[in-house]
Amino acid sequence: MSSSSFFQTPFVVGTRAAGLLLCGLSAWLGGWAWLGFAVGALSLLRVPRRGLLVELAVASALLWLVMPAWPPLVAAALMLLVIPLAPESGALKLNGLDRYFYLQDGPGSRMNSHHFVDTATPLERESLERAVAAVLSELPLARSFVREATLGVARFVARHPWVEPSRLLCWSDAPVEAEDSRLLDAPMDLRRLPPWRVIHAPRPEGGYRLCLTVHHCAVDGEGGLLMLDLLVRRYNELRAGRPLSPRLPVHGGQRLRELLRPRGFAGMWRLVRRHFSMGDTDKGASAVLADDAAARPTHTRHHLLRIPADTWRRLKAVSTAEGVSRNDLLVGAVFRAASALRRERGQAELRFRTFVPTNLRSALGVPSGLGNYLGMLQVVASPEDLRSPALEKTLSESIRKLREPDEAVSFMVNMGLLTLMPPGMFRAGLRSNDADPSAFNYSLLVSTIRQPEELALPEGVETERVLVRGSLTGRPCFGVVIIHSGGEVHGVLEYLSPTVRDETAREFAERWVAEVERMAMGPGVTAAVG
């Protein structure tokens, strides 16, 4: 298994040379060969792939039919001979969200999601490295790579793992939060490495942490947990010397247009019109929680959250009595805590525009599996809403309407349409937006995840908690990510530094936890808070 990160180079160079060769042949032959010249020139702007070489070979053969000569046939044969150099076994579907997260990744916006398993004692290094090797071999997405060209982006699965497992596993002596979180925030070069990595490190408060980081262009939250489950299962089996259990087929990604095609032209047109109307909802100032909104974020940080099991059970009773969900209560608590913090600082009362991620698999009829099926529900709360005792009911009604399929998929349609432009143009637009201090994407992000009951946990060690961290853009914002399993509820408050100070994050976290506790005391209590 080669560790070379440039395993694609001979094939890519060969494909480009084939396109130039066809251009040269067409110019030499003249006459009707201008069509071959156009095919060769266009190939230089497209993503190199085996099918492209076949197209170029066919075009060369057609040149021979137009103007018989030996060079076109030789050229066609050479192009076909380059095909075995292709490192891929085939292409993996890349939908609009995948492309968006791939292009959005930059110095101020790492599009990675992190899955933490906190244990009291360390895992076994050899078994974990063998588990990484097993996932690399078994899961096609785990050994995928991306190619980019002037007119597009494509993802391929390698025929064989080309990276040593040790390059994907970092056995650190320092916590992942040390040195400005360099371990967590390190960029992923998806053209040369797979879209995932594993870190094993100590924790500042004691104990150890297993961290699976997956690039957001590969999977969403559910897909990341499935990869974590496979990694830990393989670790348990290899550590115990058991045979590897058969891996159930994992549903892969699908393009959005394939899922929406049954809606017909009229349904698709409604979604496109909704895309253009979404721009009007973003106008106007929104509140942000930042100590220095003009500061350039350099790294991410997080603060641990915990809701006692008794509080979580009482929240269920309150949510039932008020006709809302516990998720609505958690979102309401975020708004109230954020609003109270801004008022205490004497800042103007503004609306909050928050993104609430939601899994769209059920709405789209997609089975559980890998891929990106993420909807971002844009929930807005005005100053009047924030002062109202009915805030949670207002939020609940808004979220329920946004979860309607036509509304929920609008985010996917929006991102898919935006990424139809050439990658360089789209990336330049994103960087320009990042450089504009007056622009930002959202005030807050609030995500609630249910930990699968069958999620594998490391054997032979005491597991304290499972956590999930998402991705924050380069705009001033907080992200609250809660994961619960039965009565155990844990979470993280993630933020950007130095935009937000650690003291501010701790104060916000304390306010939010206190707000949740007050809500759990019963209906009517929240009206008096803040």
C-alpha positions as CSV (number, residue, x, y, z in Angstrom):
1,M,0.0,0.0,0.0
2,S,1.7,3.1,-1.2
3,S,1.9,6.2,1.0
4,S,2.5,8.5,-1.9
5,S,0.1,11.5,-1.8
6,F,0.6,12.0,-5.6
7,F,-0.7,8.7,-6.7
8,Q,-3.1,10.5,-9.2
9,T,-0.4,12.5,-10.9
10,P,0.6,10.2,-13.8
11,F,-3.1,9.7,-14.8
12,V,-3.9,13.4,-14.6
13,V,-0.9,14.4,-16.6
14,G,-1.7,11.7,-19.1
15,T,-5.3,12.9,-19.5
16,R,-4.2,16.5,-20.0
17,A,-1.6,15.4,-22.5
18,A,-4.3,13.4,-24.4
19,G,-6.5,16.6,-24.6
20,L,-3.5,18.6,-25.9
21,L,-2.7,15.8,-28.4
22,L,-6.2,15.8,-29.8
23,C,-6.0,19.6,-30.2
24,G,-2.7,19.3,-32.0
25,L,-3.9,16.5,-34.3
26,S,-7.0,18.5,-35.2
27,A,-5.0,21.6,-36.0
28,W,-2.6,19.5,-38.1
29,L,-5.4,17.8,-40.1
30,G,-7.5,20.9,-40.7
31,G,-10.7,20.8,-42.6
32,W,-13.6,19.3,-40.6
33,A,-11.2,18.5,-37.7
34,W,-12.3,21.7,-35.9
35,L,-14.8,19.5,-34.0
36,G,-12.0,17.3,-32.7
37,F,-10.2,20.5,-31.6
38,A,-13.3,21.6,-29.7
39,V,-13.5,18.3,-27.9
40,G,-9.9,18.4,-27.0
41,A,-10.0,22.0,-25.8
42,L,-13.1,21.3,-23.7
43,S,-11.5,18.3,-22.1
44,L,-8.8,20.5,-20.6
45,L,-11.5,22.3,-18.6
46,R,-13.2,19.2,-17.4
47,V,-12.4,16.9,-14.4
48,P,-9.9,14.1,-15.5
49,R,-11.5,10.7,-15.4
50,R,-11.3,7.4,-17.3
51,G,-14.5,8.1,-19.2
52,L,-12.9,11.4,-20.5
53,L,-10.0,9.4,-22.1
54,V,-12.5,7.2,-23.8
55,E,-14.2,10.2,-25.3
56,L,-10.9,11.6,-26.5
57,A,-10.0,8.2,-28.0
58,V,-13.4,8.0,-29.8
59,A,-12.9,11.6,-31.1
60,S,-9.4,10.7,-32.4
61,A,-10.9,7.6,-34.2
62,L,-13.6,9.9,-35.8
63,L,-10.9,12.2,-37.0
64,W,-9.5,9.2,-39.0
65,L,-12.9,8.7,-40.6
66,V,-13.0,12.3,-41.7
67,M,-9.4,12.4,-42.9
68,P,-7.7,9.0,-43.0
69,A,-4.1,9.2,-41.6
70,W,-2.1,7.1,-39.2
71,P,-1.6,9.7,-36.4
72,P,-5.3,9.7,-35.2
73,L,-5.3,6.0,-34.8
74,V,-2.0,6.1,-32.9
75,A,-3.3,8.8,-30.7
76,A,-6.5,6.8,-29.9
77,A,-4.4,3.8,-28.9
78,L,-2.2,5.9,-26.7
79,M,-5.2,7.4,-24.9
80,L,-6.6,4.0,-24.2
81,L,-3.2,2.8,-22.9
82,V,-3.3,5.6,-20.3
83,I,-6.6,4.3,-18.8
84,P,-4.9,1.6,-16.6
85,L,-3.1,4.4,-14.9
86,A,-6.4,5.7,-13.4
87,P,-6.3,5.1,-9.6
88,E,-10.1,5.1,-9.3
89,S,-12.5,2.2,-9.5
90,G,-15.3,4.6,-10.2
91,A,-17.0,7.9,-9.3
92,L,-18.9,8.6,-6.2
93,K,-21.9,11.0,-6.5
94,L,-21.3,14.5,-5.4
95,N,-24.5,16.5,-4.8
96,G,-24.9,20.2,-4.4
97,L,-24.4,20.2,-0.7
98,D,-21.2,18.1,-1.1
99,R,-19.8,20.7,-3.6
100,Y,-20.9,23.6,-1.3
101,F,-19.1,22.2,1.7
102,Y,-16.0,21.3,-0.4
103,L,-15.7,24.8,-1.8
104,Q,-16.6,26.6,1.4
105,D,-13.6,25.0,3.2
106,G,-11.0,27.7,3.7
107,P,-8.7,29.4,6.2
108,G,-11.6,30.8,8.3
109,S,-14.1,28.0,7.7
110,R,-13.1,24.4,8.3
111,M,-15.9,22.3,7.1
112,N,-15.1,19.3,9.4
113,S,-17.4,17.6,11.9
114,H,-15.9,15.9,14.9
115,H,-17.2,12.9,16.8
116,F,-15.7,12.5,20.3
117,V,-15.8,9.4,22.5
118,D,-14.5,10.3,26.0
119,T,-13.0,7.4,28.0
120,A,-11.4,7.1,31.4
121,T,-8.4,5.2,30.2
122,P,-6.6,5.1,26.8
123,L,-7.4,2.8,23.9
124,E,-4.9,0.2,22.6
125,R,-2.8,1.8,19.9
126,E,-2.2,-1.3,17.7
127,S,-5.9,-2.3,17.7
128,L,-7.0,1.3,16.8
129,E,-4.5,1.5,13.9
130,R,-5.7,-1.9,12.6
131,A,-9.3,-0.6,12.9
132,V,-8.4,2.5,10.8
133,A,-6.9,0.1,8.2
134,A,-10.1,-2.0,8.2
135,V,-12.3,1.1,7.6
136,L,-10.0,2.3,4.9
137,S,-10.3,-1.0,3.1
138,E,-14.0,-1.7,3.6
139,L,-15.7,1.7,3.1
140,P,-15.4,3.1,-0.4
141,L,-16.0,6.7,0.8
142,A,-13.2,6.2,3.3
143,R,-10.7,5.9,0.5
144,S,-12.2,8.5,-1.8
145,F,-10.5,11.6,-3.2
146,V,-11.6,14.7,-5.1
147,R,-10.5,16.1,-8.4
148,E,-11.2,19.7,-9.4
149,A,-11.1,21.4,-12.8
150,T,-12.1,24.7,-14.2
151,L,-15.6,23.6,-14.9
152,G,-16.4,21.2,-12.1
153,V,-15.5,19.0,-9.1
154,A,-15.9,15.2,-8.9
155,R,-15.2,12.6,-6.2
156,F,-13.8,9.2,-7.0
157,V,-13.2,6.0,-5.0
158,A,-9.7,4.6,-5.2
159,R,-9.3,0.9,-6.3
160,H,-7.0,0.3,-3.3
161,P,-6.0,2.3,-0.2
162,W,-3.0,4.4,-1.1
163,V,-2.4,6.0,2.3
164,E,-0.8,4.2,5.3
165,P,-3.3,4.0,8.2
166,S,-0.6,5.7,10.4
167,R,-1.1,8.9,8.2
168,L,-4.8,9.0,9.2
169,L,-4.2,8.2,12.9
170,C,-2.6,10.8,15.2
171,W,-1.6,9.5,18.6
172,S,-1.2,12.7,20.4
173,D,0.5,13.5,23.8
174,A,-1.4,16.8,24.0
175,P,-5.2,17.5,24.2
176,V,-6.9,18.3,20.9
177,E,-7.6,21.8,22.3
178,A,-3.9,22.5,22.8
179,E,-1.9,24.8,20.6
180,D,-4.9,26.7,19.3
181,S,-6.7,23.4,18.4
182,R,-4.3,22.8,15.6
183,L,-5.1,19.1,15.6
184,L,-8.8,19.7,15.2
185,D,-8.6,22.6,12.8
186,A,-5.9,21.3,10.5
187,P,-7.1,21.5,6.8
188,M,-7.8,18.4,4.8
189,D,-6.4,18.2,1.3
190,L,-9.1,16.1,-0.2
191,R,-7.3,15.8,-3.6
192,R,-4.5,13.9,-1.9
193,L,-6.0,12.4,1.2
194,P,-9.3,10.7,2.2
195,P,-12.0,12.9,3.8
196,W,-11.4,11.6,7.4
197,R,-8.9,11.2,10.1
198,V,-8.7,9.9,13.7
199,I,-7.0,11.5,16.8
200,H,-6.4,9.8,20.1
201,A,-5.4,12.3,22.8
202,P,-5.6,13.0,26.6
203,R,-8.2,15.4,27.9
204,P,-7.3,18.5,30.0
205,E,-9.8,17.5,32.7
206,G,-8.4,14.0,32.8
207,G,-9.1,10.8,30.8
208,Y,-8.7,10.4,27.0
209,R,-10.6,11.3,23.8
210,L,-11.1,9.4,20.6
211,C,-11.9,11.8,17.8
212,L,-13.2,10.9,14.4
213,T,-13.1,13.9,12.1
214,V,-15.0,13.7,8.8
215,H,-15.1,16.4,6.1
216,H,-18.6,17.8,5.8
217,C,-18.5,17.3,2.0
218,A,-18.5,13.5,2.6
219,V,-21.2,13.0,5.2
220,D,-23.7,14.8,7.4
221,G,-24.2,14.1,11.1
222,E,-25.9,10.7,10.7
223,G,-23.2,9.5,8.2
224,G,-20.5,10.6,10.6
225,L,-22.0,8.5,13.4
226,L,-22.2,5.5,11.1
227,M,-18.5,5.9,10.3
228,L,-17.8,6.2,14.1
229,D,-19.8,3.1,14.7
230,L,-17.9,1.1,12.1
231,L,-14.5,2.3,13.4
232,V,-15.3,1.4,17.1
233,R,-16.8,-2.0,16.1
234,R,-13.7,-2.9,14.2
235,Y,-11.6,-1.8,17.1
236,N,-13.5,-4.0,19.5
237,E,-13.3,-7.0,17.2
238,L,-9.7,-6.7,16.4
239,R,-8.7,-6.0,20.1
240,A,-10.6,-9.2,21.2
241,G,-9.4,-11.3,18.3
242,R,-12.9,-11.9,17.0
243,P,-13.7,-12.3,13.3
244,L,-14.9,-9.1,11.7
245,S,-18.7,-9.0,11.6
246,P,-20.2,-8.5,8.1
247,R,-20.8,-4.9,7.4
248,L,-24.4,-4.1,6.4
249,P,-24.8,-2.3,3.1
250,V,-24.6,1.4,3.7
251,H,-26.7,3.6,1.5
252,G,-24.6,6.1,-0.4
253,G,-25.3,9.6,-1.5
254,Q,-27.8,10.6,-4.2
255,R,-28.0,13.8,-6.3
256,L,-30.9,16.0,-5.3
257,R,-32.3,16.2,-8.8
258,E,-32.7,12.4,-8.8
259,L,-34.7,12.6,-5.6
260,L,-36.8,15.5,-6.8
261,R,-37.4,14.4,-10.4
262,P,-40.7,12.6,-9.5
263,R,-42.1,16.0,-8.5
264,G,-42.2,17.0,-12.1
265,F,-41.3,20.2,-13.8
266,A,-43.9,22.3,-11.9
267,G,-42.6,21.1,-8.5
268,M,-39.0,21.7,-9.5
269,W,-39.9,25.2,-10.7
270,R,-41.6,26.0,-7.4
271,L,-38.4,25.1,-5.5
272,V,-36.3,27.2,-7.9
273,R,-38.5,30.2,-7.3
274,R,-38.3,29.6,-3.6
275,H,-34.5,29.7,-4.0
276,F,-34.6,33.2,-5.5
277,S,-37.1,34.4,-2.9
278,M,-34.9,33.3,0.0
279,G,-32.6,36.3,-0.6
280,D,-35.3,38.7,0.8
281,T,-35.4,36.9,4.2
282,D,-31.7,37.7,4.9
283,K,-32.0,41.4,4.7
284,G,-31.7,43.5,7.9
285,A,-29.3,43.4,10.8
286,S,-29.2,40.4,13.1
287,A,-27.7,40.0,16.5
288,V,-24.3,38.4,17.1
289,L,-22.5,37.3,20.2
290,A,-19.0,38.5,19.8
291,D,-16.4,40.3,21.9
292,D,-14.6,41.5,18.7
293,A,-16.7,41.0,15.6
294,A,-14.0,42.4,13.4
295,A,-11.4,40.0,14.6
296,R,-10.2,37.4,12.1
297,P,-11.0,33.9,13.5
298,T,-7.8,31.8,13.8
299,H,-9.2,28.6,15.5
300,T,-12.2,27.0,17.1
301,R,-12.8,26.2,20.7
302,H,-15.5,24.5,22.7
303,H,-17.0,24.4,26.1
304,L,-18.6,21.2,27.5
305,L,-22.3,21.2,28.4
306,R,-24.3,18.8,30.5
307,I,-27.9,18.5,31.3
308,P,-28.7,16.2,34.3
309,A,-30.8,13.1,33.6
310,D,-33.5,14.3,36.0
311,T,-33.7,17.7,34.2
312,W,-34.0,16.0,30.8
313,R,-36.9,13.8,32.1
314,R,-38.7,16.9,33.6
315,L,-38.2,18.7,30.3
316,K,-40.2,16.0,28.6
317,A,-43.1,16.5,30.9
318,V,-43.0,20.3,30.3
319,S,-42.8,19.9,26.6
320,T,-45.8,17.6,26.6
321,A,-47.8,20.0,28.8
322,E,-47.0,23.0,26.5
323,G,-47.5,21.2,23.3
324,V,-43.9,21.7,22.0
325,S,-40.9,19.4,21.7
326,R,-37.8,19.3,24.0
327,N,-35.8,20.5,21.0
328,D,-38.1,23.6,20.9
329,L,-37.3,24.2,24.6
330,L,-33.6,23.9,24.0
331,V,-33.7,26.4,21.1
332,G,-35.8,28.8,23.1
333,A,-33.3,28.6,26.0
334,V,-30.5,29.5,23.5
335,F,-32.4,32.6,22.4
336,R,-33.2,33.7,25.9
337,A,-29.7,33.2,27.2
338,A,-28.2,35.0,24.2
339,S,-30.7,37.9,24.5
340,A,-30.0,38.3,28.2
341,L,-26.3,38.4,27.6
342,R,-26.7,41.1,25.0
343,R,-29.0,43.2,27.2
344,E,-26.5,42.9,30.1
345,R,-23.8,44.4,27.9
346,G,-26.1,47.2,26.9
347,Q,-26.3,46.1,23.2
348,A,-29.2,47.0,21.0
349,E,-32.1,44.6,20.7
350,L,-32.0,42.9,17.4
351,R,-33.6,39.8,15.9
352,F,-31.8,36.5,16.1
353,R,-31.4,34.5,13.0
354,T,-30.5,30.9,13.9
355,F,-29.9,27.8,11.8
356,V,-31.4,24.6,13.1
357,P,-30.0,21.6,11.1
358,T,-32.4,18.8,10.3
359,N,-32.1,15.4,8.8
360,L,-34.0,15.3,5.5
361,R,-33.8,11.5,4.8
362,S,-37.4,10.8,5.9
363,A,-38.7,13.9,4.0
364,L,-36.9,12.7,0.8
365,G,-37.6,9.0,1.3
366,V,-33.9,8.1,1.7
367,P,-32.9,5.2,3.9
368,S,-30.4,5.7,6.7
369,G,-26.8,5.9,5.5
370,L,-24.0,8.1,4.3
371,G,-24.2,11.2,2.2
372,N,-25.4,14.8,2.8
373,Y,-29.1,15.2,3.4
374,L,-29.0,18.2,5.6
375,G,-31.6,20.9,5.8
376,M,-30.9,24.2,7.5
377,L,-34.1,25.6,9.0
378,Q,-33.7,29.3,9.3
379,V,-35.5,30.3,12.6
380,V,-35.9,34.0,13.3
381,A,-36.9,35.5,16.6
382,S,-37.7,39.2,16.9
383,P,-37.1,41.3,20.1
384,E,-40.9,41.1,20.7
385,D,-40.7,37.3,20.4
386,L,-37.8,37.1,22.9
387,R,-39.8,39.0,25.5
388,S,-42.9,36.9,25.0
389,P,-43.7,34.0,27.4
390,A,-45.0,32.2,24.3
391,L,-41.5,32.2,22.7
392,E,-41.2,28.4,22.6
393,K,-44.7,27.9,21.0
394,T,-43.8,30.5,18.4
395,L,-40.6,28.7,17.7
396,S,-42.3,25.4,17.6
397,E,-44.8,26.5,15.0
398,S,-42.1,28.1,12.9
399,I,-39.9,24.9,13.0
400,R,-42.9,22.7,12.2
401,K,-43.7,24.7,9.1
402,L,-40.1,24.8,8.0
403,R,-39.9,21.0,8.3
404,E,-42.5,20.6,5.5
405,P,-40.7,18.9,2.6
406,D,-40.9,21.8,0.2
407,E,-39.6,24.2,2.8
408,A,-37.0,21.9,4.2
409,V,-35.3,21.0,0.9
410,S,-35.0,24.7,-0.1
411,F,-31.6,24.9,1.6
412,M,-30.3,21.9,-0.5
413,V,-31.8,23.4,-3.7
414,N,-30.3,26.8,-2.8
415,M,-26.8,25.3,-2.3
416,G,-27.1,23.1,-5.4
417,L,-28.0,26.0,-7.7
418,L,-25.2,28.2,-6.3
419,T,-22.6,25.6,-6.9
420,L,-23.5,25.2,-10.6
421,M,-21.1,28.0,-11.3
422,P,-17.4,27.2,-11.9
423,P,-15.6,26.2,-8.7
424,G,-13.1,29.1,-8.9
425,M,-15.8,31.7,-9.3
426,F,-17.9,30.3,-6.5
427,R,-14.9,30.1,-4.2
428,A,-13.9,33.6,-5.0
429,G,-17.4,34.8,-4.1
430,L,-17.3,33.0,-0.8
431,R,-13.9,34.5,0.1
432,S,-15.1,38.0,-0.8
433,N,-18.1,37.5,1.5
434,D,-15.8,36.3,4.3
435,A,-13.7,39.4,3.9
436,D,-16.7,41.7,4.3
437,P,-16.9,42.6,8.0
438,S,-20.5,43.8,7.6
439,A,-21.7,40.4,6.3
440,F,-22.3,37.2,8.3
441,N,-24.3,34.0,7.9
442,Y,-26.2,33.6,11.1
443,S,-26.3,34.5,14.8
444,L,-26.4,31.0,16.2
445,L,-26.6,27.3,15.3
446,V,-28.5,24.9,17.5
447,S,-28.5,21.1,16.7
448,T,-30.0,18.3,18.7
449,I,-28.8,14.7,17.9
450,R,-30.2,11.5,19.1
451,Q,-27.4,9.0,19.8
452,P,-28.3,5.7,18.2
453,E,-29.0,3.0,20.8
454,E,-26.9,0.5,18.8
455,L,-23.9,2.8,18.5
456,A,-20.8,0.8,19.3
457,L,-18.6,2.0,22.3
458,P,-15.1,0.9,23.0
459,E,-14.8,-2.3,25.0
460,G,-12.4,-2.6,27.9
461,V,-12.6,1.0,29.0
462,E,-15.2,3.2,30.7
463,T,-16.9,5.5,28.3
464,E,-18.0,8.8,29.8
465,R,-19.7,10.5,27.0
466,V,-20.2,10.8,23.2
467,L,-20.1,14.3,21.7
468,V,-20.5,15.8,18.3
469,R,-19.1,19.1,17.1
470,G,-20.1,20.7,13.8
471,S,-18.5,23.3,11.6
472,L,-18.6,27.1,12.3
473,T,-18.1,29.5,9.4
474,G,-15.9,32.5,9.7
475,R,-18.7,34.7,11.0
476,P,-19.2,35.6,14.7
477,C,-21.5,32.9,16.0
478,F,-22.0,30.2,18.6
479,G,-22.9,26.6,17.9
480,V,-24.8,24.5,20.5
481,V,-24.7,20.8,19.7
482,I,-26.6,18.5,22.0
483,I,-26.5,14.7,21.8
484,H,-28.7,12.5,24.0
485,S,-29.2,8.8,24.6
486,G,-31.8,7.8,27.1
487,G,-31.3,9.9,30.1
488,E,-27.7,10.9,29.3
489,V,-27.5,14.4,27.8
490,H,-24.2,16.0,26.8
491,G,-23.2,18.7,24.4
492,V,-20.7,21.4,23.4
493,L,-20.8,25.1,23.0
494,E,-18.4,25.8,20.1
495,Y,-17.1,29.2,19.2
496,L,-14.5,31.0,17.2
497,S,-11.4,32.6,18.8
498,P,-10.4,35.4,19.2
499,T,-13.8,36.6,18.0
500,V,-15.2,35.3,21.3
501,R,-13.3,35.1,24.6
502,D,-13.4,32.0,26.7
503,E,-15.0,33.9,29.5
504,T,-17.9,35.0,27.3
505,A,-18.4,31.4,26.2
506,R,-18.5,30.1,29.8
507,E,-20.9,32.8,30.8
508,F,-23.2,32.0,27.9
509,A,-23.0,28.3,28.7
510,E,-23.9,28.9,32.3
511,R,-26.9,31.1,31.3
512,W,-28.1,28.4,28.9
513,V,-27.9,25.6,31.4
514,A,-29.6,27.7,34.0
515,E,-32.3,28.5,31.4
516,V,-32.9,24.9,30.7
517,E,-33.1,24.1,34.4
518,R,-35.7,26.9,34.9
519,M,-37.8,25.5,32.0
520,A,-37.7,22.1,33.5
521,M,-39.3,23.5,36.7
522,G,-42.6,23.8,34.8
523,P,-44.8,26.0,32.6
524,G,-45.0,29.6,33.4
525,V,-41.5,29.8,35.0
526,T,-39.7,30.8,31.7
527,A,-41.9,33.9,31.4
528,A,-40.2,35.5,34.4
529,V,-36.6,34.8,33.2
530,G,-34.3,37.3,31.6
